[in-house]
């Protein structure tokens, strides 16, 4: 049996109660096609296959690929893709397998060191959301990351990742996961979260601008938001927008709700459009 490899961030989940909570959170049905990233030794996979129409698993470790192929070779509901999930075009990889195309849910214990890129591939970005969103995404992640995903504005955990993810999906904590639930035990605590992708009720008129504002706004968390955004927006104009929106001039990035971030973006976008449409000043000098 292959040993966990540190370079792949492998830790085998062994706690049956946590496994059951993950499966319950996925709300599986016999019409679901589930994507599992990093199935490892197939512990979670064994719980997914009997209750779904199909399971598409992506595994980068060649030794585990061979083990999984042997373990599930008799199942018509299981399809394994060998490779790095971040490099794989899932649509192309499943083009010849109609029974496994277009997974509608994701259930996975993902490698913690690539959580950010995995989330971006699953959800997309503010400026370019996934055009074919999943119904739900249940992930086992590092506790610190989980706290950021469902953090409330004004809390210590709320940051740029919180804004980017919560603009694209509702996020909730399913359960905490202690280190002892794994073998080998990681040096960090973990948690199971569920994301439900959806359009944010208040859409940004310019998603690309919102993406930029969030990145710049959280670039130096200890600074006031106005100071972080001064390279993007004229200070006087920004002050006027803050006052119009009833935002404290001393506010920091983590204190703004997602709705306020969208409102701020739309005000700046409107101001920019207005200035672009204004006619240039006429030269009234006397010859």
TIVEX-45402 format. One line per 3 residues: number of its first residue (from 1); their letters; for each residue x, y, z of C-alpha. Coordinates in steps of 0.001 Angstrom, whole numbers, always signed. Example, Ala and Ser with C-alpha at 12.3 -4.5 7.8 and 13.67 -1.06 7.14 Angstrom:
# TIVEX-45402
1> AS> +12300:-4500:+7800 ~ +13670:-1060:+7140;
# end
This chain:
# TIVEX-45402
1> XXX> +0:+0:+0 ~ +1535:+3384:-1029 ~ +2694:+5616:+1793;
4> XXX> +1483:+9225:+2017 ~ +3796:+11557:+97 ~ +4651:+14910:+1601;
7> XXX> +5197:+16548:-1797 ~ +1554:+15846:-2695 ~ +278:+16976:+707;
10> XXX> -1214:+13538:+1363 ~ -2970:+12786:+4660 ~ -5436:+9889:+4739;
13> XXX> -8733:+10634:+6449 ~ -9577:+7772:+8814 ~ -12447:+9027:+10957;
16> XXX> -15732:+7391:+9798 ~ -17855:+10064:+11489 ~ -16142:+12831:+9472;
19> XXX> -16541:+10789:+6292 ~ -20262:+10412:+7001 ~ -20621:+14166:+7567;
22> XXX> -18911:+14875:+4256 ~ -21238:+12485:+2439 ~ -24302:+13915:+4191;
25> XXX> -23264:+17465:+3246 ~ -23009:+16415:-411 ~ -26736:+15498:-399;
28> XXX> -26130:+12766:-2979 ~ -28714:+11325:-5333 ~ -28610:+8671:-8034;
31> XXX> -28624:+11390:-10721 ~ -25505:+13166:-9433 ~ -22218:+13101:-11300;
34> XXX> -19530:+13858:-8746 ~ -16015:+15171:-9266 ~ -13515:+14017:-6638;
37> XXX> -10098:+15692:-6573 ~ -7314:+13638:-5024 ~ -9136:+10403:-4078;
40> XXX> -5977:+8994:-2476 ~ -6681:+5453:-1290 ~ -10359:+5691:-2206;
43> XXX> -11823:+5928:+1300 ~ -14189:+8755:+378 ~ -14678:+7311:-3106;
46> XXX> -16152:+4123:-1636 ~ -18830:+6249:+14 ~ -19590:+8204:-3171;
49> XXX> -19862:+5487:-5822 ~ -22921:+3543:-4490 ~ -25100:+6660:-4156;
52> XXX> -24382:+8506:-7405 ~ -24794:+8089:-11124 ~ -21071:+8580:-11720;
55> XXX> -17840:+9563:-9948 ~ -14981:+11198:-11842 ~ -11779:+11051:-9786;
58> XXX> -8571:+12944:-10606 ~ -5370:+11615:-9032 ~ -1798:+12823:-9611;
61> XXX> +65:+10063:-7731 ~ +878:+7230:-10168 ~ +1112:+4587:-7440;
64> XXX> -2347:+5528:-6180 ~ -3687:+5565:-9745 ~ -2746:+1887:-10093;
67> XXX> -4294:+1054:-6724 ~ -7544:+2887:-7549 ~ -7794:+1215:-10950;
70> XXX> -7602:-2189:-9278 ~ -9924:-1233:-6440 ~ -12748:+95:-8642;
73> XXX> -12192:-1817:-11883 ~ -15524:-3607:-11517 ~ -17551:-409:-11086;
76> XXX> -19222:+1141:-14123 ~ -19902:+4284:-12107 ~ -16237:+5143:-11569;
79> XXX> -13875:+6876:-13997 ~ -10291:+7779:-13108 ~ -8222:+10537:-14703;
82> XXX> -4489:+10404:-14002 ~ -2850:+13818:-13713 ~ -2760:+17166:-11967;
85> XXX> -6272:+18598:-11625 ~ -4996:+22132:-12198 ~ -3559:+21139:-15592;
88> XXX> -6460:+19024:-16827 ~ -9156:+20228:-19217 ~ -11994:+18217:-17706;
91> XXX> -14326:+18695:-20675 ~ -11719:+17412:-23111 ~ -10682:+14553:-20803;
94> XXX> -14289:+13313:-20617 ~ -15186:+13891:-24282 ~ -15215:+10147:-25033;
97> XXX> -17039:+9196:-21826 ~ -20626:+10515:-22085 ~ -21752:+8861:-18837;
100> XXX> -19244:+10935:-16871 ~ -19474:+14314:-18599 ~ -20495:+17542:-16854;
103> XXX> -20179:+16662:-13145 ~ -22705:+18689:-11153 ~ -21126:+18333:-7705;
106> XXX> -17646:+18291:-6189 ~ -16741:+16297:-3078 ~ -13075:+16173:-2124;
109> XXX> -10321:+16108:+462 ~ -7994:+18434:-1426 ~ -4252:+19084:-1017;
112> XXX> -4030:+22114:+1266 ~ -1059:+23706:-485 ~ -3066:+24291:-3677;
115> XXX> -6435:+25180:-2123 ~ -6492:+28664:-3682 ~ -5878:+27544:-7283;
118> XXX> -8386:+24688:-6899 ~ -11069:+27078:-5637 ~ -10374:+29413:-8551;
121> XXX> -10679:+26582:-11071 ~ -13946:+25374:-9530 ~ -15579:+28780:-9008;
124> XXX> -13801:+30980:-11525 ~ -12922:+34559:-10625 ~ -14977:+37672:-9966;
127> XXX> -14103:+38932:-13426 ~ -14846:+35553:-15037 ~ -17047:+33159:-13019;
130> XXX> -17257:+29521:-14017 ~ -19834:+29566:-16877 ~ -21044:+26100:-15836;
133> XXX> -21197:+26323:-12033 ~ -21482:+23248:-9844 ~ -24595:+22780:-7723;
136> XXX> -22479:+22311:-4631 ~ -18837:+21921:-3647 ~ -18002:+20084:-432;
139> XXX> -14330:+20348:+532 ~ -12111:+19284:+3376 ~ -9639:+22146:+3810;
142> XXX> -7279:+23672:+6335 ~ -9211:+25268:+9209 ~ -7604:+28680:+8675;
145> XXX> -8717:+28730:+5039 ~ -12203:+27505:+5938 ~ -12590:+30371:+8409;
148> XXX> -11757:+32856:+5662 ~ -14276:+31320:+3290 ~ -17276:+31842:+5588;
151> XXX> -15938:+34823:+7594 ~ -18184:+37783:+8353 ~ -17069:+41354:+7525;
154> XXX> -15276:+43021:+10417 ~ -13797:+39779:+11741 ~ -10103:+38950:+11818;
157> XXX> -10477:+36130:+9267 ~ -12262:+38267:+6640 ~ -9904:+39020:+3750;
160> XXX> -9683:+39207:-34 ~ -10356:+35482:-409 ~ -13546:+35920:+1621;
163> XXX> -14797:+38618:-762 ~ -13839:+36740:-3927 ~ -15430:+33466:-2848;
166> XXX> -18550:+34948:-1223 ~ -19241:+37024:-4337 ~ -19412:+33749:-6281;
169> XXX> -20947:+31346:-3759 ~ -22662:+30909:-413 ~ -20323:+29209:+2027;
172> XXX> -21045:+27377:+5268 ~ -19114:+25375:+7829 ~ -20142:+21721:+8001;
175> XXX> -17847:+20522:+10781 ~ -14391:+20980:+12302 ~ -11903:+18164:+11747;
178> XXX> -9155:+17457:+14303 ~ -5671:+16484:+13164 ~ -6074:+13040:+14764;
181> XXX> -8748:+12200:+12164 ~ -5920:+11746:+9627 ~ -2998:+9413:+9193;
184> XXX> -410:+10806:+9307 ~ -1810:+13654:+11392 ~ -1180:+17062:+9774;
187> XXX> +310:+19914:+11776 ~ -2855:+21981:+11312 ~ -6538:+21614:+12151;
190> XXX> -9035:+21165:+9326 ~ -12699:+21737:+8506 ~ -15351:+20670:+6037;
193> XXX> -17087:+23481:+4148 ~ -19863:+23557:+1563 ~ -20015:+26107:-1226;
196> XXX> -23148:+26705:-3276 ~ -22244:+28749:-6386 ~ -24784:+31423:-7366;
199> XXX> -24855:+34928:-8861 ~ -24454:+37521:-6122 ~ -27792:+39355:-5652;
202> XXX> -26147:+42717:-6345 ~ -23953:+42364:-9420 ~ -20906:+44497:-10163;
205> XXX> -21307:+46506:-13364 ~ -17608:+46001:-14020 ~ -16456:+42687:-12473;
208> XXX> -12890:+43239:-13650 ~ -12770:+46517:-11715 ~ -14191:+44842:-8608;
211> XXX> -11500:+42166:-8842 ~ -8840:+44877:-9020 ~ -10328:+46914:-6163;
214> XXX> -10453:+43892:-3852 ~ -6871:+42926:-4635 ~ -5613:+46465:-4071;
217> XXX> -7880:+47094:-1097 ~ -6466:+44153:+850 ~ -2872:+44695:-308;
220> XXX> -1946:+46326:+3020 ~ -4532:+45254:+5571 ~ -3428:+47631:+8324;
223> XXX> -3928:+50695:+6153 ~ -7210:+52518:+5685 ~ -9002:+51499:+2510;
226> XXX> -8788:+55020:+1045 ~ -4999:+54873:+1239 ~ -4849:+51460:-407;
229> XXX> -7041:+52619:-3297 ~ -5400:+56001:-3923 ~ -3375:+54585:-6828;
232> XXX> -6629:+53609:-8561 ~ -9031:+56428:-7678 ~ -8505:+60132:-7055;
235> XXX> -8554:+60746:-3298 ~ -11150:+63547:-3444 ~ -13418:+61477:-5667;
238> XXX> -13043:+58499:-3362 ~ -13874:+60657:-342 ~ -17029:+61848:-2103;
241> XXX> -18049:+58259:-2898 ~ -17461:+57167:+710 ~ -19607:+60010:+1991;
244> XXX> -22338:+59253:-558 ~ -22366:+55601:+522 ~ -22200:+56485:+4216;
247> XXX> -18859:+54686:+4605 ~ -16530:+55786:+7393 ~ -13485:+57482:+5864;
250> XXX> -11264:+55494:+8232 ~ -12682:+52117:+7187 ~ -10361:+49238:+6453;
253> XXX> -10911:+46674:+3716 ~ -12058:+43887:+6034 ~ -14875:+46043:+7444;
256> XXX> -16791:+46333:+4163 ~ -19533:+43828:+3379 ~ -19672:+42191:-63;
259> XXX> -22599:+44453:-933 ~ -20569:+47537:+4 ~ -17678:+46338:-2140;
262> XXX> -20026:+45956:-5102 ~ -21590:+49365:-4419 ~ -18163:+50965:-4201;
265> XXX> -17178:+49391:-7509 ~ -20370:+50567:-9220 ~ -19939:+54143:-7920;
268> XXX> -16355:+54262:-9177 ~ -17403:+52772:-12509 ~ -20172:+55385:-12897;
271> XXX> -17788:+58198:-11993 ~ -15227:+56962:-14517 ~ -17858:+56664:-17254;
274> XXX> -19115:+60152:-16468 ~ -15651:+61692:-16691 ~ -15004:+59928:-19999;
277> XXX> -18213:+61334:-21471 ~ -17549:+64904:-20322 ~ -16407:+67161:-23185;
280> XXX> -12851:+68490:-22946 ~ -12523:+72099:-21691 ~ -12630:+74695:-24458;
283> XXX> -9726:+77008:-25117 ~ -11147:+80492:-24579 ~ -7856:+82339:-24629;
286> XX> -7759:+85551:-26674 ~ -5283:+85450:-29576;
# end
